[in-house]
Amino acid sequence: MKNRIYYIAFLFVVCTFFSCWSSKKVTGDYYRQNETMLQSIQQRFKQLYEERPFSAEIQDKAFTKLGLEIMTDTMRYIYKFNLNESSLSDTLVKYNFNVQKINELINDMKNIRCTWITNLDYYENRQKKYLVFISIRHKELESSRSDKYFTLAFFESRQFFDNKRRLLNKQDRKDLRKINGQIFYKINDRVCYAVAGSFR
């Protein structure tokens, strides 16, 4: 009985190790293979967001349904579209978006299986700053029990990490900085990632 308990514990440790290693390998490989496109998407989104704040969500695995959050000075509007219909362009025109650039962004999101893109605010030295947050439905991270999302945070400035490559608060370099409750790991000085069970 005792040997069986040790055996089960050993299997658990080994499975956990290989699961973490596999996730890190998949996410690291994915970023390297798609870095140019990911950087392009976050930069274009940031420019479009500065013109008019919004967030975009691909809502289905076929990547045909779009959710759009449009923020004005007083209200937040949430729209749902079928990407094959003209109602998306009509709504973009109504809110004075650059229709061509938004459509190009959405097409690139589809191509890399990006399910969510938004701006999140955070504070650094008491100054409000923003990061671009992107979620990707990565088929190699999916399982029969639940989907997994590769989430990326793109910061405006250099960030700090511990010796395990975990994102830290700049003010106190011992405290982990979590984003949406998740621990994020270093890709480079301004980009980090997590594997999460939720895209937001």
N, C-alpha and C positions, 0 to 999 in steps of 0.2 A: 504493500500500500504506500509506504514511504517513498520507495523508488518510483512509483507511478506519479506521485505528486511532484517529485523532482523532475521527472521526464516532461510532464505537462508544463511546468514552470520554464524549463529549458526551451521547449518548443515555442512558448509564448514570447520569450526574449528574442529568439532567432527570427520569428515571424515579424515581430515589431521592428527589429533591426533592418531586415530586408525590405519591409514595407516603406520605412523612412528612406532607406537608400534608393529604392526604386522611385519614390516620389521626387526626391531631390534630383535624381538623374533625368527623369522625364521632364521636370520643370526647367532644369538647367539647359538641357538639350533644346527644348522648345524655345526658350528665350533666345539662345544663340542663333537658331535657325531662322527666327522671325524678328530679330532685333530691329532691322531697318523698318519693317512695316509697323511694329509696335511703337517705335519712336515717332514715326510719321503720324500714326493715329493719335497719340497723346498730344503731339504738338498742334495738329490741326484742330483737335477738340478744344484745346486750351484757347486757341485764337477765336474759334467760333463762340465759345462760352463767354469770352470777354465782350463780344458784340451783343450777345443775348443769352442769359443763363438757361441751360437745359441739361437733361440727362436722357440717355437712350438705353432701352432694354430690348433685346431679342427674346421673345417670350416662348418660343417653341423649338423643338429639336430640328424641325425642318427649316428653321430660320426664314419663316415667311410672315411672322407676326411681330410687329414693332410696338413697344410702349414708349411714349415720349412724355417727359415731364418738362413743362415750360414754366419758368419762373418770371413773374413780373414784380414790380415794386410792391404790390399789394396782395397778389394771389399766386397760387401754384395750380396749374392746369395739367391734368393727366389725360392723355389721349391714347387710343389703341387703333392700330391700322393693320390692314392686310397690305403687304408691300407690293402686291400686284394691282392695287387700286390707286386712283388719282387723288383720293382724299388727303393723302400725306402731303403732296405738293401744294394743294389748296390751303392746307393749314399752315404750312411753312411760309407761304406768301402772305397769309393773313397776319402772321407775327413778324414779318420783315426779316426772315432768315434768308441766307444765301442758299437757294434750293439746290443748285448744282453741287456746292461743296458739302452740304448735308447728305445728299444722295451718295456722293463719292465716299464719304465717311462710313455710311451704313453698309455700302457694298464691301468695303474693306473689312468692316467688322464681321460680316458674314463669312468672308474668305478665310479669316483666321479663327472663326468660331467664338468671337467675342460676344458675350451675353449682356454685358452691362458696362456703361462708362459714365462717370460722374466726377464732379469736383467735390472734395472734402476739405473742410477748413481745420487748421490746427494752429497752436500757438508756439512760438519759438522766441525766447527772450521778450516775452510779453507782446510780441508783434503777431498779428493775425496773418497766416500764410495759407496757401492752398496746395493740395496735391491732387494729381489725376489718378483716379482709382479705376482699374480695368479688371473685369472678370472674364475668364475664358472657360468654356466647357471643353475639357480635354478628354477625348475618348479613351486614352490610355489610363486615366485616373478613375473612370467610371467602373462601378461594380454592379452586381445584380441587386444589391441592397440599397445603394444610394449613389447619386451623382456626386462627383467631386469637381471643384472649380479651382483653377489656377488663377489666383488673384495677384495683381501687380499694383504697387504704389510708386508713382513717379513724383519725386520731390523737386522743389525749386532749387534747393541748396544741398550741400554735402551733409550726410547724416553720420551718426556714430553707431558702432556695433561692438558687441562684446566678443570674446574669443571663440564663442560658438556661432558667430555671425548673426546674432539676433539684434534686431533694431532696438536702440536705446533712446531714452529722453536725453536731449542735449544738456539740459540743466543739471541733471544728476545721472552720471554715466553708469550707475548701478541699476537704475530702474528701467525695466523693459517698457517700450512704447508699443501699446497694442492698438490696432486699427480694427474697428468693428469687433472687438473682443478677441482678435487673432494675433498670435506672435508672428512677426514677419522676419524673413531672413535675407541677408545681403546678396544681391546680384552684382551691384557696383555701388559707388558712393552715394548715388542718388536714386537708385532703383532697388526695391526689395520685393519679396514675394511670400505668399502663404498658400497652402492647400487647404481649402475650406469646404464645408458641406453646404454652404449657402453662397449665392453669387453676390449678395449685398452686404 
